[in-house]
Amino acid sequence: MREALVNLNVNPCKMCMPMGAVTACYGIKKCMSILHGSQGCSTYIRRHMATHYNEPVDIASSSLTEEGTVYGGEQNLIKGLKNLITIYQPEVIAVETTCLAETIGEDIERIIDKFRSEYQEARDIEIIPIPSAGYAGTQFEGYMKALCQIVKHVKMEEEKNGKINVVTSPLSPGDIRYLKELLESFSLDYILLPDLSENLDGVYQPDYEKLPAKGTDIRDIRKMAGAAFTIELSSFTEENPSVAEYLYERYQVPYEKCNVPVSLRDNDKLVKLLGKLSGGKIPEKLKKERGRFLDAMVDAHKYNGEARAAVFGEPDFVYSTVRLCVENGILPVIAATGSKCPSLREKLRDEIKEVADRYFCTDYEILDDTDFKTIEEKAGELSVNVLIGNSDGRRISEKLGIELVRRSFPVHDRVGGQRLRTVGYSGALTFLDDISNVILAGKEKGFRKEAYDKYYHEDQEEVNEEKQEDIGFMKVLKKKPAEGKDTSEIEISENVKITEGRKIPENMQIPEGMKVHEMQIPEDLEVPKRMEAKRTEVPAKTDTTGKSKTPEERTKTHPCFNCSAHDYARMHLPIAPKCNISCNYCVRKYDCPNESRPGVTTQVLSPEEACEKYREVKKKVPKLSVIGIAGPGDALANFEETKRTLSLIRQEDEEVTFCLSTNGLMLPQYAGELIRLGVSHVTVTMNAVDPKIGAQIYRHVNYMGNSYFGETAAAILMANQMAGIRMLAEEGIICKVNIVMIKGINDEHIPDVVKKVKELGASITNIMQLIPVEGSVFENIPLVSNQEIMAMRKNCGETMKQMYHCKQCRADAVGVLGDDRSLEFNACHKEETERAAEEKTEEKGVYVAVATKSGILVDQHFGQVSELYIYEYRSGAACFKERRVVDKYCTGSEECDLKEDKITAILKTISDCKAVIVMRIGEAPKAKLKERGIEVFTTYDRIEASVKKAVAELKM
């Protein structure tokens, strides 16, 4: 579709023409811009400029409405000019047009003349018309046109003055400050057009100045016609208005055009030209700067040869940056601008080809009038590893996992964009360092993984044939057995290499005492797929993988997979902080002692700390049968930590059951490892089997070093989940599938998920309520009720077994289900407990009992609670203390006579609480609670907020 619509831009690599015109005019002293168009245009430009330059930006607007659009906007513009003069009292007014004004054919020069004749106060003000329709070009064209319009409409003084005109294409205020220092170092008397150095990167001032107080004075601009020479720093004035050419044609001012001085050769050219114009020597300071730049080029060359860059932005920025890159061995495989600039290809073809030929590279792209969608596609195709340009490229950076070196305009996601340097020896040096450091950082981060993937083959079957001749292995030749030969007693030990290779070479050198055997094995003999070397991290023991029990036998004592095992305890070890997918119901803020939900913990442990904690818990928690890894991120996104933890604990306990929870993205890759580690139970959270639905649930997926979004991300995730579940199920591993029920998204799709996972071999599904997490995309999504959850479980129960007793536990949960003792064993909590024991006289907080099912919200009826969460309010904070088990007040009409005994027991359990917070409560228990001085509050809100409100009302 996109290829057919050739005029369609997806995420344009440009901004509008008025943006550039306004920016140029901000370099003129006491100049005020007014946009002839709708108010939205000025707001858009102010926002872009203010967030990049971090300075207040004033832009007036004629505020064209529907009436002005139909009948003409003359009166709007005249009224706007009057107001502007009254409020700002400028010396220069730039009138920039917009798409709307140009579309309806507004003659702004005529309107300005009429205004001058009718409004005498404007006679001493320069009013400059700048046609700048957004569709007529980009900010680059707007910038260059504004400069030319200024020079053309100012009344010039032709008297010779010996000054040097310097006209620049768009540069940062930091670069313009450097240019001024450079010109002053040659003692040149210059006129710089425009001068943004102070107006858009000023000093702190207590009082706000409405007008740009600095910049190029209009009186100096008038003297440009009498200058001795003009230097124009731009490579693309053939396709855009040229101030230098205009001054030469009209006033015979000689000129020379120079590339923006970023590369070494372009800096050298400008410095030589300035030396020639000044008649003096090149300052010693500049020589040192050049030498330092050369030294930096040498320092970085060994890294730059690996760079494949995508350079994008305004034409002059792209051209000058590419020239810097090729000088330093950086291959720009993409040079792209959003401007219509056919000469870019012409100018850069030979530049890039020279370095590409050295790398035997034939694929690179030079693009004009392009968009970020095209740049993104090409970046993937051409293996780009560094992006160079403005912050609008950050989405490509995030999506493809390629670092972005930020330069040019705009930079919205960092501060200091107005001070970023590219110009001059010193500016180019810092620019080059930033590029080289991206390559170096990527090398430091990635080379181990690349080496691992390239050279390490865990499955010994895949070792090269050449390796099969190693004399440390027994040679096995695959042949038919002799007739009647019994092969049932053939044993293959762990240090035998099974091959189908050649016979041992006759000339092979074998050390003395080393025996090499050849034997025949039948073709139908089942040879184990893996022959692993012994691992040093797990000492040889009987049953090091805990296989003395089958997974089915272990299920009998697994409380999460068997509701009859409720008196057995489990322990979750929070050793996996990283996650490789982004779910819309999740926030990666896992450090929370007060919430009880998956993905939160009070601390992340190292494998060694986890093993030590296991020893401690095992002593104090009876019937501890299961060790689980469930976050706070994803166990397989932290596989080395997971592997190390399970290995260490298996040395301590050969019988404990290993359980693991994952999103399933890396399951196919690590399924075999999990089996070898002795994991018998795996839970996979799988919310959809349709990529269209999955795309609404997952923001992005990071897989094999790349980031994927939308349906592509969902499809990759689901394919891996399904493949992984099937692999585990075929090996006899018990698989549970968690499904988060999300109203309006996957609630009607869940039966399809259940059917699919049953086909894959899963044993049970657990349909869970969404827990709204503050700050997540789904924070305010409507929740399904308990009745809806139960109805869905009942419906899906006809397909396969359902889980009804899930507590949606924390990543550091300890104990039996319904009695989480994690805080008891948390290091921080223990310190607090010890401190509290020492300070018995410390003032006690207010205790509040909360009826909650999710651990996040007050979401349960008092009559249905089997446990109450106890919170303590102290010093403005609500802190979770513990859970207290109670008998349900209401279990059915046949037990109504027992309610009196039950409420008495509940009252005793929460006798130290000042209040109870519930979603709903009957009048009878409410009255009983109030009799005991316990206030009752009903709400449906987050627990912490509810506790604070309740305590505030208690104190009133």
N, C-alpha and C positions, 0 to 999 in steps of 0.2 A: 504493500500500500504506500509506504513512505517513498519507495523508489519511484513510483509513478507520479507522486506530487513533488516535482522537482523544485517548486518555489516555496515549499513548506520548510520553515525553520523550526527545529525542535531544540528548545533551550539555546537561543541565539548567543553567539560569541561576540556580542557587541552591545552598546547602549546607544541611546538616540542622539541625534545631531544637536538639539538644544543643550544637552548635558555638556558637550564639549565647548559650545559657544559660551555658556555661563562660566565654565571653569576658566577659559582664557580671559574673560572679562574680570574675573576675580584677581587677576594680576595687574589691574589698572588702579591707580590710586584714586580713592573717593568715587569709584564707579559703582552704579547700582543697575542691576539687570531687571527688566520687566518682561515676562513671557506673555505674548499675545495669544491667549488660548484659555483652556479651562484651568481651574485651580489644581486639578490632579497632577498636571504636568509639573508645576513648580514644587508641589509636595514630594513627588517622586525624586526630583533632582536634589532637593534639599536633603532628603533622607540619605541618598547615596553619598553625597558630598560630606555630610555631617558625620556619618559613621566611618568613612575612610579617613578624613582629615582630622576628626575629633575637634572640630571648631564649629561654633555657631555659624550658620549660613542663612543670609536673608535674600530672598528672591521675591519680587513683586509679581502680581498676576493681573491681567485685565479681566479675569473671571468671565469668560464667554459662556453664555448659557444657550438654551434652545432659541431664545428670541434673537440673540446676537448672531447665532449661526444662520438663521433664516434671513434676517433683515440687515446683517452686517454688524461688525463689532467696533465701528469707528468711535461711537460714544463711550463704549467701555474702555477703549485704549486712552482716549483723551482724559476721561475721568481718572483713570489709573495713573497717568503721568502727573496730573495735578496733585493727587494725594501723595504720590511718591516724592515730589519736590517739597511739599509742605512738611512731610515727616522726616525725610532723610537729608534734604538740602545737598544733593550730590553735585560734583563738578562734571561728571560724565554719566549719561544714561545709555545703556545698551538695550535696544528693543529687539528681542529675539522672537521669531515666529515659531509656531508649532504646527503639527499636522492639520489641526482644525482650521487655523487662520489661512494656511496655504491652500487648503482644499476649497475653501469658499472664495479664494482669490482676493484676500485683503491687500490693498496697496498701502503698505505701511510708510513708504517714503512720502506719499501724498498726505497721509494723515499726520505725519510728523511736521511737514511744512505748514499745514493748516493750524496745528497746535502752536507752532512758533509765532505765526501771524496773530493769533488770538490771545496768546498768553505771554505777556511781556516779560514776566519773571524768568522765562526760559531762554531769554536771548543770550545769556552768557554761559549756558550749559551746552556741552557737546552731546547731541542726541544722535546715536549711531544705529541705523537699521541693519539687522543681521537676519536675512532669510535663512531659516534653519528647520525646514520641515523634517520631522522624525523619519519619514520614509525616504528622504532624499539622500541619506547617508548615515554614518555612525558618528560617535563622539569625536573620532579623529578628524573627520571631514568638518564637523562643526567647529572644532578648535581652530583648525587652519583657516577656515573661512572667516571666523570672527576676527582674527588678527589682520587679515587682508582688508576686511571692511573698515576696521578701525583706521588703518593707514590711509585708505582711500577717502574717508569722509572727514578726516581732520584737516583743518586748514594748515598747510605746511609753510615752514620758514626755510627758504632755499639758500639762505646765506651759509657759506662754508664754515664749518666749525671744527673739523678735524676729529670728530668723534667716530667711534666704531659701533655700528649697529650689530647686535647679536639677537637673532630671532630663533626661538626654539620650538620644536614640536612638544607634545605633552611630556613633562618631566615632573618628578616629585619635588616638593619644596626643598628636601634635603639635597637633591642633585642641583637645583638652581642656586642654593647657597654655595655649593662647591664651585659652580661656574663663576660666580661673582668673585670668590677668593682667587680663582685661577686668573681671571682678567686683571684683578688688582695686583697680583704677583708680577705681572708684566708692566705695571704702571700705565695701563691703557685707560683712556677716558671713553667710557662706553655707554650705550643705551641698550638696556636689556628688555626685550619684549616677548612675553609678559614676565613679570616678576612675582611669582607666587610664594616666595620664600618666607615672607613674614605674615601675609594675610591668611594663609591656610596652614601655618604652623607657627603661631605666635607665642609670645611669652605670656606668663600669667599676669592678668590685670584685674584689679578688683571691680572696675566699672566696665560694662559692656559697651563696645563701640559699634554702632549700627553700620557705619560705612567702613570699607577697607581703608585703614589709615596709611598703609604702606603700599608698595607696588610701583609700577612705572608711572611717573607723573605725565599728565596729558601735555604739559609744556615741553617735556623731553621728547615725546612722540612727535611733536610738531617739528623738532630739529632733525628728525631722521632724514629729511630730504637734503640736508646740507652736510651729511656725514661723509667721511673720507672713504668708508668701506662698509660692506655688509657681510656678515657671516650668517648663513642660514643652516641650522642644525636639523636637517631632515633629508631623507633619501627619496621622498615620494611627492615632491612638489610638481612633478610633471603632470600628475593626475589631480592635483589640488591647487588652489590659489597660492601663489608664491609672493610673499612680501618682498623678497630680494629682487625678483624679476620686475615687479611693479615699480620699485624705487629706481631700478636701472632704466627701465623704459620711459618713465615719466621724468625722472630728475638726474639721470645719468650717474647714479651712485654705483660704482663697481662692486662686484660681489663674488663670493665663492661659497658653494654648497658643500657641506661636510656631513658625513654620517654621524649619528649620535655617538659620541666618544665612549664606547664601552669596551670594544676589543683593543688589544695592544696597538695594532696598526692604526686604528681610528683615533686613539689618543695621541699617538705619535704625530699624526698628520695635523691635528688641531694645535698641538703644542708648537710644532714647527711654524705653522701659519701665524700664531700669536707672536712668536719670536721675530718673525719677519716683519710683522706690522709694527711691533714696538721698537725694532732696531736694536734690541738689547740681547743679553745672553739668557739662556734658559736657567731659571733659578735653581740653586743647589737642592732645595727642598723637593722640587719636581723630579730631579734625577734620582734622589733617594726613594721617592715613591715608586718610580718606574723600576728601580732595582729590586725593591721589595715585592713588587708585582711579579717580576720575572722569577724570583725565588719561590713565590707561592705557586706559580705555574709548574715549576720543577717538582715541588713537594707533592702536588696533587696528581701528576700525570699518570702515576701507576694505578690510580683508582678510576680516573676519567675514561680510560680505554674501555671500561665495562659499561659506560653510560649509554643508554638509548633514550634520548630526550624527546618530549613533545613540548614545543614552544608555541604559545598562543597569546594573542592580545592585539594591540594596535600595530599597524604595519611597521612603524619605526622601531618599536620595542622588539618585535619579532626579528626584524632584519639585524639589528645591532646585537641581539642576544645570540642569534645563530652564528654570527661572525666571531663572537667570543668563544662559543662552543667549539667550532671547528679548529680554532687556533690551539685548543687545549685537548684535542683528541676525543671530544664528546661528539657522538654521532646524533644529530637531530633527525630522527626518523619521521617526525611530523613538525612542520612549520605552518601555522594556521592563523588566519585573521578573519574576523567577521566583516571587514571592509571589502568593498569591491576594488580589488587591487591587482589587476592582471600582471603588472610588472614585478610583483613579488616573486613569482615563479622564475621569471627571467633573471632576476638579480641573484637568486639563491641557488639556482640549478647547479652551477659550476662549483659554488662554495661547498655544498653538501656532497656533490659527486666526488670531490677530491678526497674527502675523509672516508666516504662510503667505499670507494675503490680500495683503500688501504685495508678495510675490514672485509673485503669481498662481499659487500652488501649491495644488493640491487633494488631492494624494496624500501622506499621512503616516499613521503607525501608532502607536497607543497600546496596548501589550500587557501583560497581566498573566498570571501562571501560564504563562509561555512558556519556550522553550528556545533554546539558541544556534543550533540548526539553523534555526529559524524566523527568528531575527535575521539570520543569514547570508543566507538567501533574500531577505528584505526589503531588506537592505543592498544587494544586487546590483540588485534591481528599482528601488529608489528613488535610485540613484546617490549613495550615502553617500560622503563623502570624509574624514570624521574619526570615529573611534570614541572614546567616553568611558566608562570603566568599569574594572573590575578586570582583572587579567592573565589571567583565564580567557577573555577575548576575543581573546587573542593568536593563536589558530588562525584566527579569521576575518581578523585583520589580515594574517597571513602568506598566507593563501589568496587573499584578494581584493586584496592590496596596498594596504590602507588603514591609515594610521598610527593607533596607539592611544595616547590620553592616559590614563595609568594613575592611577586614584584608587580609593578605597574598599578593601574587603577581599574577596579576598586579592590581594597582589602578590607572586608567586613568582619572577618572572624579572628582578627588579631588587632592589637593596638600598635600604633607606631607605623602604620602604612605610609604616612606622609613623610617619614624619615628614612625609609628604605632607599639605599643607594645603588646605582648601577654605573653612574658616569664617573669618569676620571680613573686614574690608576688605582686610587684607594677604593673607590666605589666598586670598580670591577673586581678588585681583590676580594672584598667581602662577598660579592655576588658569586664569584667562582668558588670560594670556600663553602658557601651554603649548598651549591650544587654538588660539589665533591663529597661533602659530608653526608648527603643523602645516599650516595653510592656506597660510601664506606659503612654507614650504619646498616644498610641492607645486606652488605657482605658479612658484617659481624653477626647480624641476627640470623641470616639464612644459610651460611655456608655449612654449618653442622648438619642441618636438616638435609641439605642437598647432598652432602657426602654420605649421610646415612642412607638416604633413598637410593643413591647411585651404587654404593659399594657393599652395604650390609644386606644380606638375604637371610632372614630368620629361618625360612624353610630350607633345610639343607639340600632338598631335591634340586633347588634352582642354582646351586653352585656350578660354575663353568666346568666343562669336561676336563679342561686342563688341571683343575684342582683335584679331579678324581684320582690322579696318580699319586696323591700324597701318601707317603709310606706309613703314616699314622693310622690308616684305615685298612680294614680287611677288604680285599677285592672280591666282588660277587658277580659272577657271570650268569646271565639269565639264559638257561637252556632247558630243553625238555628233560624230565627225569627218565632214568632207565625204567624199563618195564618192571612192574612189581615193586618198585622202590617206594618205601614208606617215607613220606616227607613230614609226617605229623610231629616229629620230634625236633625239626630244625628250629633253632633258636637264633634270634637276631638281637644282639646286645646293643646298649646305647652308644657304644663307641665303634659300631660298624657302619661303614658308608655303603649304602645300597646304590649300585649304578647299573647302567646298561651299556657301559663304555667299552673301550678296547682292552685287550689283554695287557698285562704289565709288560712294559718294554724290556727287552733282554738286557739293554745297556743301562738300566736304571740302577743307580747307586743306593745300596741299602746298608745302613749302619750295622755294625756287628751286634749281634744279639737281638736285632729287630726281625720278627717273622712276618712275612706277608703271605696270606693264604688266598688260594682261588678255590671256589667251590661252585657246584651246580645247584640251581634252585629251579623248581618247576614253574612254568609260565602261569599256572593257576594259583600259585601261592599268594595269599594276601599279604602284601608288604606294607607295614605302617607308613603313612604319608610323611611322618616327621621323625627324624632321628636327631634329636637335639643334643648339643654338648651340655655337659653338666654345668649348672649355674653356680657361680661362687656365692651369690647373695643368699641362697637358701641351702644350708648344709644338708647333706644327704640324710634322710630319715625315712622310716617306714611311712608310706602314704603321705608325702609332703604336700599333696594337693587335696587332702581331706576327702578321699574317695571311699572311705570305709563305709559310708552310708550312701544310698541312692538319693537323688533329688526328691523322689516321692516320700522316702522315709524322713528326710529333713523337713519336708512340708508339714509334717505332723507337729513339729515344735516351732514353726515359723508363725508368729502372731499376725503378720500382715497378709499371709497367704492362706491362713486357716483360722477361722473365727473360733474354733474349739481350742486353739492354743493361747487363749487370752491370759493364762497365768504364766506364760513364758515372756521373758524380757528381750528387748532388742536394743542395740546401741548404734546410733548413726555417727560416723566420724567425718567432721567437716574439713576435709583435706583438699577439696577441689573448687577453688574460687573462680576459675576461668570458665566462660561459656562461649560456645561457637555459634549460637543462634540468638536472635532477639525476638522475643514474644511480646505481643501487644498487651498482655496482662501482667508483665513482669517489669520490675525495676531492679537494676543491678546494684541495689543498696542492701547488702545482706547482713550488715552489722547491726543487729537489733535484739536486745534482750527482752523486749516487752511484747513481741508478736509471736504467735504460734501458727506458723504456716510453712510450707515448703520454701526452701531458698533463703532462710534466715538463720543466723547463728550469732553467738556472742564473740567468737574468735575462729580464725582459721588455723588449723594445726599442721605441723610438718609430719611426715610419716613416723618419725621417731617419737614426736610428742603424742601422736595418736596411739602408738603402741604402748607408751607409758601410761596414758589415760586408760587404755583397755585393761592393763594390769590392775589399776586402782579400782575401776568399776567392777571388774570380775570378783574382787574380794568382797564387795559390799552389796552387789545386786544378785540375789538368788535367781537361778534358772535363766541365766543370760545365755541364750541359744543362738543369737543372730548378730553378726556384724554387717552393717549396711553402709554404703557410700552413696549419699544422696545430695551432694552439693557442698557448698551453696551454689556452685555452678553446675557443670556437667562432669561426671566422673571420667568420661572418655576424652573430654577436652583437656584433662589433666592426667593423662594415662600413666605417665611415669610416676607421679605421686600415688596414684591408685595402686599400681603394680607393686611399688615399694612397700606401701602400707600393708597390703594383703600378705605379701611375702613375710614381713616381719611378724605379723600376728599369727601366721600359720606355724612359725617356729615356736610360738608360745602355746598354741592350742591346735591340736590336729583335728578336733571334733567340731569346733564352732562352725556354724553355717555362714557362708559368704553370700551377701545379697548386694545388688548394685542397681542404681536408678540412672537412667540416661534419656536424652532426647532422641537417641538412635542415629544421629548423623554419622558417627564414626563406628557404628556397630559392625558393619561388614569387615572393616579393617582389623578390629580387635576381638572379634568373636572367638577365634581360635585361642588367643592369649587368655581370655577370660576363662575358657574351659580348662586350660592348663593351670591356671591359678587356683582352680577349685571353686569358682563361682557357680552356685547351683540354682540361684534365683535372680532373674533380671526383670526390672520394671521399665517399660518404655512408655513415655508420654507421647501419645499419637492422637492428635485432635481432628484429623481429617484424612481422607484418601482421595480427595478431589483438589487439585492444585488451585482452582479458582477460589475455593473456600479457604484453603490453607494460606493463600496470599493475603486474606483479610486478618489472619491470626498472627502471621510471622512478618516482622519488618524486614529482616535480612538474615542470610545464612553465610557464615564464613567457612568455606570448604576448600581444602588443599591450597591455601594461600590466596584464594580469590573470594570476593564478596559478591553475593547474588541477591537479587531483590525480586519481589512480586511472585508471579506464578513460577518463574524459573527456580527461585529459591525453594518454594514449596515442593515443586516436583523433585528436586534433588533430595530434599529432606525425606520425603515420603518414600521414594525409591529405596533409599538406604535403610529406613526404618523397616520396610517390608522385607528386604533382603536379609537384614540382620536377624529379625524375628524368625524367619524361616531357617536360617543357618543354626540358630541356637536350638530351636524346637527339634530339628533333625538330629541333634546331638543329645537330646534328652533333657535339656535345660528347661526349667519351669519359667514360662514367660507370662508376666502380668502386663496388661496394657491400661494405662491411665488415660482417661478422656475427660478434659475439662469442658463442661457444658456451658456454652456461651450463647446467651439469648439473642436470637435474630441472626446468628452467624452459622453455628454448626448444630443447633439444637434439633433440627429435623434431619440432619445428616448422620447422626450418631449410629442409628441402626446399620447403616452401610459400613461404617467403620468396624462395628462389632462383627458383622458377617465376614468382612475381609480378614480380620486378625484371627478369626476361628479357622479360616482356610489356611492361614499361614502356620497354624499350630500353636497359637497362644492358648494358655490354660484358663485364664480368667480375665475379665475386664472390670475396671473400677471407674464408674462414671461419677465425677466429682463436681461440686459447685464451684463456680468461679469465685475466687477471693479477690475483691477489688483492692488494688494496691495504689496508694496515693502517688501521683506522678506518672502512672502508667497511662498508655493510650486508652485502655479500657477502664480507667478509674471510675467513670460515671456511667458505665453501661448498665442497663437494668439487669438485675439478678434473677435467675430462675428460683422458684420457691422449693422448699423441701418436698412438697407434694409433687411438683413437676419432676424433680430428681428421682423420687421413688417410683413414679409412673414410668419413667424412661428405663430405670433398672429392671422393673417388672417386665416391660415390653422386650427388652434385650435379653432378659433371662430365659426367654424361650429359645434363643439362639445358642447362648453359652452361659456358663456360670458367672454370676455377678458378685462383686464385693459390696457388702453393706456396712462394714464396721470400720472403714477408713477414718483416721483422725487427722489426715493431712498434716503430718508431723514436721517439726523443724529439722534442719540439716544436722543438728547436734542432739537430737532426742535421745533420752536414756530411760529405760524402765519398761514396764508393761504398758500396753495401750491404755490411754485414759489417765495415766499417772506419770507425767513427764518429770523426771528428776534431773534434767540437764543442768539446771542452774546450780544444783547441789555439787556437781562435779566440775563446774566452770571455774577456771583459775581466778578470774576477776571476782566472781561471786563469792568464792571461798575467802578471798581477802576481805571482802565486805563483811562476811559473817564473822570472821575472826575479830575484825575491828569492832563490830557491834557487840561481841561478847565481852570485849575489853571495856567498852563504854556503855555499861548497863544503864547508866543514868541518862543516856541520850533520850531526848524527847521522841515519843512514838508517833508515827504518822496515823492517818485515818485509813482504816481498812474498808474496802468496798467489795462485795460479791457481785459477779457478773455472769449472766446466763448467755453463753455463746457456743455456737457449734463450730464456727470457722476460726475462732481465735483472733479475728480482726474486728468483726462487727458484733454489736449486741443484736443477736438474730435468733434467739430461742425463747420459747414460751416457758414460764417458770415450771409449769406442770410436767414438762418434757425433759428437764435437765437431769442428767445422771452424774454430772460433775459441775462445780462452780469454779470459775476463775477468780482468784483473790488478788486484788490490786491494792497497793499502798500508795496513798497520796501524801507527798512530803515535799515541802519547799517548791511548790508549783509544778511538780512532776508526778505523773502517774506511772508507777513501776510494777510490773508483774511479779508476784511473789510465789504463787504455787497454785496447783489445782487441788480441790477437795471433792472427793467422791461422795455422792448422796444417793439415796434411793429416790427413784422417780415419784413425785407427788401423785401423779395420775397415770395409772397403767391400764385402766379399764373399769367398767361399772362393777364387775364382780369383786373388786377390791376396795370399793368405796368406804367400807367400814374401817379399813386400815389407815385411812388418810390422817386421822388424828395422831396416830403413832408416828407416821412419816413426817408430818410437819414438825412434831416435837423433836425428831432426830435431826431434821434440817436446821431448826433453830439452834440446836446445840452445836452443830457443825460450824455455824457462822455467828456464834454468839459474840465474837470480838469485832464484828463488822458493824459499821454505822449505817450502811445503806445496801440495798440490793437493786441492781439495774437489770431490767428484763425487757424483752420485746412486748410480751403481754403477760397478764397474771389475773387469776380469778379473784373475786372479792373476798372469799373466805381466807385463803392464805395471806392475802394482802392485809386483812384485819389482824391476823395472828402475828405477822411480822411487826406491825405498828404497835401492838400491845407490848412487844419486847423492846420497843424503842428503836427499831430498825426501819428507816425510811425506805419507801419503794418508789423507784423512778422507771417509767416506761419510755422507750425510745427505740429507734433503729438507726444507729450511727456508729462511727468508729469508737472503739472501746476507750482509748486514751482521752478523747474529747468528751465522751459521756461521763467518765469518772471526774474529770475536772469540773464539768458543769454541775454534777451532783454535789460535789464537795462545796462548791461555791454557794449552792442553795442551802446546804446544811448550815453554813456559817452565817447566813443572813438572819 
